[in-house]
Amino acid sequence: MRTRSATLPGTDPRPRLTVDLGAVRRNMAALRALRPSVPVMPVVKANCYGLGSARIVPVLAEAGASGFFISYKEEAERIAEYADGLPFYVLNTLPGADGYTDQIRPVHHSVEELLAFKGPCGMQVEGGMNRIGAQLDDVSRLPPQTQVDLVILHMSHAGEPAAEANDDQRTAFSDAKVALREVFPNAAFGHSATGGALQGGHPEEDFIRPGIGLYGAKAGQLGPMDCAATLEAAVLSVFEVKPGEKVGYSHRFTAQRPTRLATLGIGYADGPPRSLLHRGKALLNGVRCPYAGAVSMDLLTVDVTDAGEIARGDWAEIFGPNLPVDELAEMAGTIGYELLTAVRGRTQRVYVDEG
Ligand SMILES: *Cc1c(COP(=O)(O)O)cnc(C)c1O
């Protein structure tokens, strides 16, 4: 009797994200090489921007990470065992929360929260973005806080090197470092995410904390570094419609010619947003095929008339080396960050290590 495994290549119809660990490693090396004496503390929030933190965090640890930033304590707890003992700094906190440890440390953004906390921690200070972080004036009046081991400021225009705000915020960082040196005598000070680091970094920062660059998409106008993520979908159905026939929810697409359609096993629940209607493209046989009709939750129909032979079980590139995530993001009116993090739990993740 023959049995058929659901895990045979090509028989699992779920969307497939192929992650190149080698590319992540090269991106880490390239970011470290920008300023070799400055430690790199990768941002691994949102499951490493969708790529899968249980597999990426050990690669980053081995490639020389000095610690990690993450948004929630629960995210850190889930992957702490893969981090080779390195600390996690949790960015999104509320006063009174407990359960932090030597390895999982909160980043406070209010003075009250900081003063009520015992144990190693970070501090976020506002430096012109006006989003989150304690005001410098409030923090600079404190007596010494020896438990704070790092202080972060965040840039609002890191991906836009020509923006005037960058100079103001670099000055705010320098001023904060001077004003807070005695308040936080044991702290390293950091300013740059990927964009800031690719702009050349801040001469006085003690570490950088890149995210998106490691995962191969652009930080604003800067990058991309090596492509690390390829999202593909299986062709579940191929059929023809006549001129005038309409396709999908609310019949948003009308065939203008005899049209061959392929319906892919992916939709807005796993990546491509509905805003790609009339704009998106998917790659089949090396041809960029336009989306035809509304993106459904788990299905996406594309016009493959010009793409040659297509059969059920073929795979289409949704984004990847031949259709960069930043290009698809632009078609959708968004940024690569949003498309990468839209790849969620159901998607199969396949890890390769190219060179
Ligand atoms: C997400 C985040 C980063 C990383 O930004 P990238 O642009 O992805 O490099 C750095 N610092 C903070 C505070 C963040 O929230």
The ligand as an SDF file (V2000), in Angstrom:
LIG
                    3D

 15 15  0  0  0  0  0  0  0  0999 V2000
   11.3610   48.8490   15.1230 C   0  0  0  0  0  0  0  0  0  0  0  0
   12.3640   49.6880   15.8430 C   0  0  0  0  0  0  0  0  0  0  0  0
   13.7060   49.7160   15.4280 C   0  0  0  0  0  0  0  0  0  0  0  0
   14.1800   49.0590   14.1490 C   0  0  0  0  0  0  0  0  0  0  0  0
   13.8780   49.8790   13.0480 O   0  0  0  0  0  0  0  0  0  0  0  0
   14.2800   49.4380   11.5420 P   0  0  0  0  0  0  0  0  0  0  0  0
   13.8890   50.6000   10.7310 O   0  0  0  0  0  0  0  0  0  0  0  0
   13.4750   48.2190   11.2590 O   0  0  0  0  0  0  0  0  0  0  0  0
   15.7310   49.1580   11.5330 O   0  0  0  0  0  0  0  0  0  0  0  0
   14.6180   50.3900   16.2130 C   0  0  0  0  0  0  0  0  0  0  0  0
   14.2390   51.0400   17.3390 N   0  0  0  0  0  0  0  0  0  0  0  0
   12.9520   51.0710   17.7560 C   0  0  0  0  0  0  0  0  0  0  0  0
   12.6030   51.8180   18.9920 C   0  0  0  0  0  0  0  0  0  0  0  0
   11.9710   50.3980   17.0130 C   0  0  0  0  0  0  0  0  0  0  0  0
   10.7030   50.4400   17.4120 O   0  0  0  0  0  0  0  0  0  0  0  0
  1  2  1  0
  2  3  1  0
  2 14  2  0
  3  4  1  0
  3 10  2  0
  4  5  1  0
  5  6  1  0
  6  7  2  0
  6  8  1  0
  6  9  1  0
 10 11  1  0
 11 12  2  0
 12 13  1  0
 12 14  1  0
 14 15  1  0
M  END
$$$$
